[in-house]
């Protein structure tokens, strides 16, 4: 991983069937603890908590980004 705790994703391949886990990379993960992912209603964004130092307003902040499904 990239640091303390990283977030990973997987492509759903069918009911109760998932592909290999993939690290979400440096746009989400840092050398800090990135944790507690959530998919808010609407399905267009992805949120998580992080104690990253590069863009922090305090001890642990909420971050979000547009959710993009990647082609295999």
C-alpha positions in Angstrom: 0.0 0.0 0.0 0.9 3.7 0.1 0.8 4.2 3.8 -0.9 3.7 7.2 -4.2 2.3 5.8 -5.2 2.2 2.1 -8.6 1.9 0.4 -9.0 -0.8 -2.2 -11.7 -1.5 -4.8 -13.0 -4.5 -6.8 -15.2 -4.9 -9.9 -18.4 -6.9 -9.4 -18.5 -9.8 -11.8 -21.9 -11.1 -10.9 -24.1 -11.8 -7.8 -21.7 -12.4 -4.9 -18.7 -12.6 -7.3 -15.9 -10.1 -7.3 -12.7 -9.6 -9.2 -9.2 -9.1 -7.6 -8.8 -6.2 -5.2 -7.0 -3.1 -6.6 -5.4 -0.3 -4.6 -7.2 3.0 -5.4 -3.9 4.7 -5.9 -2.4 8.1 -5.0 -5.5 10.2 -5.9 -7.2 8.6 -2.9 -4.5 6.9 -0.8 -1.7 8.8 1.0 1.0 7.9 3.5 -1.6 8.7 6.2 -4.6 6.6 7.2 -7.3 6.6 4.5 -10.3 4.8 5.8 -14.1 4.2 6.1 -15.2 4.5 2.4 -18.8 5.2 1.6 -20.9 5.5 -1.5 -23.5 8.3 -0.8 -26.9 8.2 -2.4 -26.9 8.9 -6.2 -23.8 6.8 -6.9 -21.7 9.6 -8.5 -19.4 10.3 -5.6 -17.1 8.4 -3.3 -16.2 9.6 0.2 -13.7 8.6 2.9 -12.0 9.8 6.0 -8.3 10.6 6.1 -5.8 12.2 8.5 -3.6 13.2 5.5 -1.4 16.3 6.1 -1.4 17.8 2.6 -5.0 19.1 2.7 -6.2 18.8 6.3 -8.4 21.0 8.4 -7.9 19.0 11.6 -7.2 15.6 12.9 -9.4 13.5 10.6 -11.3 15.1 7.6 -13.9 13.9 5.1 -12.8 13.8 1.5 -14.8 13.1 -1.7 -14.2 12.6 -5.4 -16.2 11.6 -8.5 -16.7 7.9 -8.7 -15.5 6.4 -12.0 -15.9 2.8 -13.1 -12.8 1.6 -14.7 -12.8 -0.8 -17.7 -11.1 -4.1 -17.1 
